[in-house]
Amino acid sequence: MLKCYAMTKIIFRSVFKELFTVFILTLAFLNSVLMMEKILRLSRLLSGVGATLYDMAKIILYLQPQLFMLTVPMSLLLSVLLVYGRMNLDNEITILRTAGMDFRKISSPVKLFGFLCFLLSLAVSFYLGPASSVRLREQITRIITVRSTLAIEEGTFNTAFKDLVILVKGKKSPDILEDIFIYDSRSKEEPRVLLAKEGTIFMQDAFTIGLLLKKGYMNITKGKNITELYFDTYKMAISLDTRSSTPKKIEYTPWQLIENANKAGTDRARASFYLELDRRLSLPAVCLILVFLGPPLSSLSGKSGRLGGLAIGLLVFSLYYVLLIYGENLVMASRIPHYVGAWAATLVLGIIAFLTFRRESSR
């Protein structure tokens, strides 16, 4: 009896260790893929203000918890499919069953690993995700504040800001410019040329740079008409690309989401906060469901090789997210309550997982 228990313990540790290794590799791969588009958009925003590689590395670090909400459940399913699919392919599952081990006991490493992933997802949902989103916004704001003035160099045409060409003769300090020439084509119908003796750069808000020009001249062209203006002071705003800014709801903790939902003035705004809250809870719950879905599906992936496991895992999550997004769209259209739209996909996945696991256990 003791010998049998020791053997079971060795098998459990071996499978758990393999699950952990494959999970880490899969998580790193999925995070890298999902991060590429965000990094490209952020690089366009920050390269214009002279962000360093160290700045970008910190931003990549702050992006990780946001991605974990999606990639932890995906990595859990893929790691189970790959590990148990290999065991099926090598007939290890058959050997264990022949030795008298039932399917529930064979799947026990997945249950423990899935529970740990559930706890990780909850931690990300309740604390790490909101905290990292706040730090990300602060980091981007700091980079823009500190480095935007450094992006404008003396004696060179600066085109870092969209539809603006800036030339300065000198700089008294990092934020005080001398003898400034600006070509402003942000309004295509009324391009402007500005000349000023001096200008001061300041941060107007998180993603807008202010430029206070002194003792200058402005030329405005509209069709065949030209308007000339002289000014003592002129304040212009340079808006940066804010599409990559972190959505505010991501920064809220679940309790803040509830508070904002109660304060929301419209049903649509209230539904959006509740949907975010439901998503924070339903995605971790998926980890518990995958504990029962992964091992039975691995018998299919084992027959088609490792690529089969990857394909099945991606297919399952593609269908899940299609149902999830469809349900959320119905909620935003005021067709169904928020809890139905947010949890319907999870409920369907749970029923499928229960039926497939029970079927495989009874074989």
Sequence and secondary structure as in RCSB ss.txt:
>XXXX:A:sequence
MLKCYAMTKIIFRSVFKELFTVFILTLAFLNSVLMMEKILRLSRLLSGVGATLYDMAKIILYLQPQLFMLTVPMS
LLLSVLLVYGRMNLDNEITILRTAGMDFRKISSPVKLFGFLCFLLSLAVSFYLGPASSVRLREQITRIITVRSTL
AIEEGTFNTAFKDLVILVKGKKSPDILEDIFIYDSRSKEEPRVLLAKEGTIFMQDAFTIGLLLKKGYMNITKGKN
ITELYFDTYKMAISLDTRSSTPKKIEYTPWQLIENANKAGTDRARASFYLELDRRLSLPAVCLILVFLGPPLSSL
SGKSGRLGGLAIGLLVFSLYYVLLIYGENLVMASRIPHYVGAWAATLVLGIIAFLTFRRESSR
>XXXX:A:secstr
 HHHHHHHHHHHHHHHHHHHHHHHHHHHHHHHHHHHHHHHHHHHHHHTTT  HHHHHHHHHHHHHHHHHHHHHHH
HHHHHHHHHHHHHHTTHHHHHHHTT  HHHHTHHHHHHHHHHHHHHHHIIIIIHHHHHHHHHHHHHHHHHHHTTT
TS BTS B  STTEEEEEEEEEETTEEEEEEEEE SSTTS EEEEEEEEEEEEEETTEEEEEEEEEEEEEEETTE
EEEEEEEEEEEEEE   TTS  HHHHS HHHHHHHHHH SSHHHHHHHHHHHHHHHHHHHHHHHHHHHHHHHHHH
HHHTHHHHHHHHHHHHHHHHHHHHHHHHHHHHTTSS HHHHHHHHHHHHHHHHHHHHHHHHT 
